[in-house]
Amino acid sequence: MNFKKKIFLAYLLFLILFPYYCYADDIDYSEEFNIEDLAVSGEVSSSPDINSRAAVIIEKSTGAILFGKNENVKRKMASTTKIMTAIVVLESVENLSEIVTVSKKAASIGGSRLGLSANAKITVNDLLYGLLLCSGNDAAIALAEFIGGSVEDFANLMNKKASELGLLNTHFVTPHGLDNDEHYTTAYELALLTKYALENETFIKIVSTKRCSISINGISKNINNTNELLGYLEGVYGVKTGFTNGANRCLVTSCKRGELDIICVVLGADTKKFRTQDSIKLIEYAFSNFEIVDIETIVKEEFLKWVSESSSRFLVNKGLSNFIEPYLGTLQYSKYPINKSQIKDVGVEINCTYYFDAPLLQDYKIGLLSLYVKDYKICEANIYSANSILKKSPFFYFDNFISNYSKYLEKIF
């Protein structure tokens, strides 16, 4: 084989492999490993040392951060993008049985694929499974075009949703997450997006599915979930993997054991093994060190104690009464995840005004209750007056004068 022919064959091979090695998403050629070897034994008491460049753990109901590493740094997020893609679709389509006709653009996209051909017929529901289970970039484009008319217009819908959710450091360009400098998020905002997505029952149903059968052009096809922790690690019920050369290995995991329900995000791991290992470490750390505490009960007990001790301290200048009946406004949380070693440091602080000028209106704010763990404020609630106190009128003073004068006369005579 002469030199020119070798060059031509090498160039041809490069063209064939280029989409996979430079733009691939969830096609991971890193070394194989036995997930059993990554198991964590015993409790993880110290903060984990991880390979991933950014990571966060939040508690699902409150959004409280249990662990963070570069959690607010903007990064590419690869196929974890598809969490937002799915949410926009689910909130835009009433009938998931609607049929989508796949375009040439969708069918020709590189990277991980569901295996769609141009003009193929498939339901929105099956496209969502293909999007979230096997991470099909072709499914992502097909859904984007069906909902938005084009990838660009669908990206606008994604960014609009991000804005509505207050994700200020997140921006989308595509529905699949292939590398683009203008396509990014942070570990923390990706966790918040996932928190929102997990409020959707259909989304949960899909991401918790290990394997299923879909239909393309009436032909059945079996697909598997790329999430290596689903069905392996106790309590894991979703959500999404990701990999590109620019983003490295990414994984968003939801896991629930007992009352503690967490979302773990790792971004920028060097290998799939590190991605998996980091996720396991972080999940085990969270469940070893945190528990859900009934803070509402703690607050109510402290508040009632304060009411009992403070009832005689109120003074309403020129009021018909000094009796104020305090009540507590709504707490932001009834339960909260607290590090087991800090539960003893939970404390309540009450700041209240005790002197008022009449009239005092019902539901008037008279103070503020704050709940702390050491110096960190968990939440607060306003304190209000349940009753109103009228101001003394001139007639009151006149009547009071007559009454006192009458008593004086009775003593004399």
C-alpha positions in Angstrom: 0.0 0.0 0.0 1.5 3.3 -1.1 1.8 6.4 1.1 -1.0 8.3 -0.5 -3.4 5.4 -0.1 -2.5 5.2 3.6 -3.2 8.9 4.0 -6.5 8.6 2.2 -7.6 5.6 4.4 -6.5 7.4 7.6 -8.5 10.5 6.6 -11.5 8.3 5.8 -11.3 6.6 9.1 -11.0 10.0 10.8 -14.2 11.2 9.1 -16.1 8.1 10.2 -14.9 8.3 13.8 -14.9 12.1 14.2 -18.6 12.5 15.1 -18.2 9.9 17.9 -14.9 11.0 19.4 -15.4 14.7 19.1 -19.1 15.1 19.5 -20.2 11.9 21.1 -22.7 12.1 23.9 -23.1 9.1 26.3 -20.9 7.0 24.0 -18.1 6.4 26.5 -15.0 4.4 25.5 -13.3 4.7 28.9 -12.2 1.5 30.6 -14.7 -1.1 31.8 -15.0 -1.7 35.5 -16.9 -3.8 38.0 -19.4 -1.6 39.9 -19.3 -4.0 42.8 -15.7 -2.9 43.4 -16.8 0.7 44.0 -19.1 -0.2 46.9 -18.7 1.9 50.1 -18.7 -0.1 53.3 -19.7 1.4 56.6 -20.5 5.0 57.3 -18.8 7.9 55.5 -18.1 10.4 58.2 -15.8 12.8 56.5 -16.4 15.0 53.4 -15.6 12.8 50.3 -12.5 13.4 48.2 -13.8 13.2 44.6 -12.3 13.3 41.1 -15.2 15.3 39.5 -14.5 18.9 38.9 -17.8 20.1 40.2 -20.5 18.4 42.4 -23.4 19.1 44.7 -25.9 17.2 46.9 -29.2 18.9 47.7 -32.1 17.6 49.7 -35.1 17.4 47.4 -37.9 19.0 49.4 -36.0 22.0 50.7 -33.2 22.4 48.2 -30.7 22.6 51.1 -27.1 22.0 50.1 -25.5 19.0 51.9 -22.2 19.0 50.0 -20.7 21.3 47.4 -17.5 21.4 45.2 -17.3 24.2 42.7 -21.1 24.0 42.6 -21.6 27.5 41.3 -19.0 27.3 38.5 -20.3 27.3 35.0 -19.6 24.0 33.1 -20.8 22.1 30.1 -23.3 19.4 31.1 -23.6 17.1 28.1 -26.7 14.9 28.0 -27.9 16.0 31.4 -29.3 18.8 29.2 -32.1 16.3 28.3 -33.7 16.8 31.8 -34.7 20.3 30.6 -35.6 19.0 27.1 -38.0 16.5 28.7 -39.6 19.1 31.0 -40.3 21.5 28.2 -41.9 18.7 26.2 -44.0 17.4 29.1 -45.3 20.8 29.8 -46.1 21.5 26.1 -47.8 18.3 25.1 -51.2 17.2 26.5 -51.3 13.9 24.5 -48.1 11.9 24.7 -49.6 9.5 22.1 -49.2 12.1 19.3 -47.2 10.9 16.4 -44.0 12.6 15.4 -42.4 12.3 11.9 -38.6 12.3 12.2 -36.8 14.8 10.0 -33.5 14.2 8.1 -31.8 16.6 10.5 -32.9 14.5 13.5 -32.0 11.2 11.8 -28.5 12.4 10.9 -27.3 13.7 14.3 -24.2 12.0 15.7 -23.4 10.7 19.2 -25.7 8.5 21.2 -28.8 7.6 19.2 -32.2 5.9 19.6 -31.8 4.8 16.0 -34.3 6.9 14.1 -34.4 7.2 10.3 -35.8 10.0 8.2 -39.6 10.0 8.0 -39.9 7.4 10.8 -43.1 7.5 12.8 -42.9 7.4 16.6 -45.0 8.8 19.6 -43.9 11.6 21.8 -44.0 9.2 24.7 -41.6 6.8 23.1 -39.3 9.6 22.1 -39.2 10.7 25.7 -38.1 7.2 26.7 -35.5 7.2 24.0 -34.4 10.7 25.1 -34.0 9.8 28.8 -33.1 6.1 28.8 -30.7 5.6 26.0 -30.0 9.3 25.6 -30.9 9.6 22.0 -29.7 12.8 20.3 -32.0 12.0 17.4 -34.9 11.8 19.8 -33.9 15.2 21.2 -33.9 16.9 17.8 -37.2 15.2 16.8 -38.9 16.4 20.0 -37.4 19.9 19.6 -38.6 20.3 16.1 -42.1 18.9 17.0 -42.5 21.3 19.9 -40.6 24.4 18.8 -40.5 24.1 15.0 -36.7 24.3 15.1 -33.8 23.6 17.4 -33.2 27.3 17.8 -36.8 28.1 18.8 -36.9 25.1 21.1 -33.7 26.4 22.8 -35.6 29.6 23.4 -38.3 27.7 25.2 -35.6 26.0 27.3 -34.0 29.3 28.3 -37.4 30.8 29.1 -38.1 27.9 31.5 -34.6 28.3 33.0 -35.4 32.0 33.6 -38.8 31.1 35.2 -36.9 28.8 37.6 -34.4 31.5 38.5 -31.5 29.6 36.9 -29.3 32.6 36.2 -26.1 30.7 35.3 -27.7 28.3 32.9 -28.0 28.7 29.1 -29.2 26.2 26.4 -28.3 26.1 22.7 -29.4 22.6 21.9 -31.8 20.0 23.2 -29.1 17.2 23.4 -26.1 18.9 25.0 -23.4 18.4 22.4 -20.5 20.7 23.2 -21.0 24.4 22.6 -19.4 27.2 24.5 -22.8 29.0 25.0 -24.4 25.8 26.4 -23.7 25.5 30.1 -25.0 25.3 33.7 -23.7 24.8 37.2 -23.9 21.7 39.4 -26.2 23.6 41.8 -28.6 24.9 39.1 -28.7 21.5 37.4 -29.7 20.1 40.8 -32.4 22.7 41.1 -33.7 21.9 37.6 -33.8 18.3 38.5 -35.6 19.1 41.7 -38.3 20.8 39.6 -38.4 18.0 37.1 -39.0 15.4 39.8 -42.2 17.1 40.7 -43.6 15.7 37.4 -44.9 12.2 37.8 -44.4 11.2 34.2 -40.8 12.3 34.3 -40.2 10.2 37.5 -41.8 7.2 35.8 -39.5 7.5 32.8 -36.2 8.1 34.6 -36.9 5.3 37.1 -37.4 2.8 34.3 -34.4 0.4 33.9 -35.5 -1.0 30.5 -38.5 -0.9 28.2 -39.9 -1.6 24.8 -40.8 1.2 22.4 -42.2 1.3 18.9 -40.7 2.9 15.7 -42.8 2.6 12.6 -44.8 -0.1 14.4 -41.7 -2.2 15.0 -40.8 -3.0 18.7 -37.4 -2.0 20.0 -35.9 -2.7 23.4 -33.9 0.1 25.1 -31.9 0.2 28.3 -31.2 3.0 30.8 -27.6 4.4 30.7 -27.8 5.2 34.4 -25.4 2.6 36.0 -26.6 3.3 39.5 -30.3 2.6 38.8 -31.2 -0.9 40.1 -27.8 -1.2 41.8 -27.5 1.3 44.6 -30.2 1.3 47.3 -32.8 4.0 46.9 -31.7 5.3 43.5 -34.7 6.1 41.2 -33.2 8.3 38.4 -32.2 10.5 36.6 -29.6 11.1 33.8 -26.1 10.4 32.5 -24.0 12.5 30.2 -20.6 12.5 28.4 -18.8 14.7 25.8 -15.2 15.5 25.4 -15.8 19.0 26.6 -18.1 18.1 29.6 -16.3 14.9 30.5 -18.4 12.4 32.4 -21.6 13.7 34.2 -24.3 12.0 36.3 -27.4 13.3 38.0 -28.8 10.9 40.6 -31.9 10.9 42.7 -31.9 8.7 45.8 -34.3 8.2 48.7 -33.9 6.2 51.9 -36.4 6.7 54.6 -37.3 10.4 54.9 -34.1 11.7 53.3 -34.5 12.3 49.5 -31.5 13.7 47.8 -30.3 14.8 44.3 -26.6 14.3 43.6 -24.8 15.9 40.7 -21.3 15.2 39.5 -19.8 17.1 36.5 -16.5 16.8 34.8 -15.3 13.4 36.0 -12.3 12.0 34.0 -13.7 8.5 33.5 -17.0 6.7 33.9 -15.5 4.8 36.8 -14.7 8.1 38.6 -18.2 9.4 37.8 -19.8 6.3 39.3 -17.4 6.2 42.3 -17.8 9.8 43.1 -21.6 9.5 43.0 -21.6 6.5 45.3 -19.2 8.3 47.7 -21.4 11.4 47.8 -24.7 9.5 48.2 -23.3 7.3 51.0 -21.9 10.5 52.7 -25.3 12.2 52.6 -27.1 9.2 54.2 -24.4 8.6 56.8 -24.3 12.2 58.0 -27.7 13.8 57.6 -31.2 13.1 58.8 -34.5 14.9 58.5 -35.4 16.8 61.6 -38.9 17.9 62.6 -38.1 21.6 63.0 -41.8 22.6 63.2 -42.2 20.8 66.5 -39.0 22.4 67.9 -40.2 25.9 66.8 -43.7 25.5 68.2 -42.4 24.3 71.6 -40.0 27.2 71.9 -42.6 29.7 70.7 -45.2 28.5 73.3 -42.6 28.8 76.0 -41.7 32.3 74.9 -45.5 33.3 74.8 -45.9 32.1 78.4 -42.9 34.0 79.6 -43.6 37.2 77.6 -47.3 37.8 78.0 -46.9 40.3 80.9 -44.2 42.3 79.1 -46.4 43.9 76.5 -47.5 47.6 76.9 -49.9 49.3 74.5 -49.7 53.0 75.1 -53.2 54.6 75.3 -54.7 51.2 74.5 -57.8 49.7 76.1 -55.8 46.7 77.1 -52.2 45.5 77.3 -53.2 41.9 76.4 -51.6 40.8 73.2 -52.1 37.2 71.9 -49.1 36.4 69.6 -49.3 33.8 66.9 -46.7 32.4 64.5 -46.8 32.8 60.8 -46.0 30.0 58.3 -42.6 28.4 58.5 -40.8 27.9 55.1 -40.1 24.3 56.0 -41.7 21.9 58.5 -38.8 19.4 58.2 -35.1 20.0 57.3 -32.0 17.9 56.7 -29.4 18.6 59.4 -26.0 17.0 60.0 -26.3 14.5 62.8 -23.4 16.1 64.6 -25.1 19.5 64.7 -28.7 18.6 65.8 -27.7 19.5 69.3 -26.9 23.0 68.0 -30.4 23.8 66.7 -31.6 26.9 68.4 -34.5 29.4 68.2 -34.1 33.2 68.4 -37.0 35.5 68.9 -36.9 39.2 68.3 -40.1 41.1 69.3 -41.3 44.6 70.0 -43.0 44.9 73.4 -44.1 48.6 73.4 -46.8 49.8 71.0 -48.9 52.9 70.5 -52.6 52.2 70.2 -54.5 51.3 68.1 -52.9 47.9 67.5 -54.5 46.1 64.5 -55.2 42.4 64.3 -52.6 40.5 62.3 -50.0 43.2 62.9 -46.4 42.0 62.8 -44.9 42.3 66.2 -41.7 40.1 65.9 -39.6 37.6 64.1 -38.6 34.0 65.0 -35.5 32.6 63.4 -34.2 29.0 63.5 -30.5 28.4 63.5 -28.0 25.6 63.4 -25.0 27.3 65.0 -24.6 30.5 63.0 -26.5 29.3 60.0 -30.1 30.5 59.7 -32.3 27.7 58.4 -35.6 29.6 58.2 -37.7 32.2 59.9 -41.3 33.1 60.5 -43.1 36.4 61.4 -44.9 36.8 64.7 -48.3 38.5 64.6 -50.9 39.8 67.0 -54.0 37.6 66.9 -56.2 40.4 68.5 -56.7 44.1 68.0 -56.5 46.7 70.7 -58.4 49.9 70.3 -57.1 53.3 71.4 -58.7 55.0 74.4 -61.2 57.7 73.3 -61.9 61.0 75.1 -65.2 59.3 76.3 -63.1 56.6 78.0 -61.2 59.2 79.9 -64.5 61.1 80.8 -66.1 57.9 82.0 -63.1 56.9 83.9 -63.1 60.4 85.6 -66.8 60.1 86.5 -66.3 56.6 87.9 -63.3 57.6 90.0 -65.0 60.8 91.2 -68.1 58.8 92.2 -65.9 56.4 94.2 -64.3 59.5 95.9 -67.6 60.9 96.8 -68.8 57.6 98.3 -65.8 57.6 100.5 -66.5 61.1 101.8 -70.2 60.7 102.5 
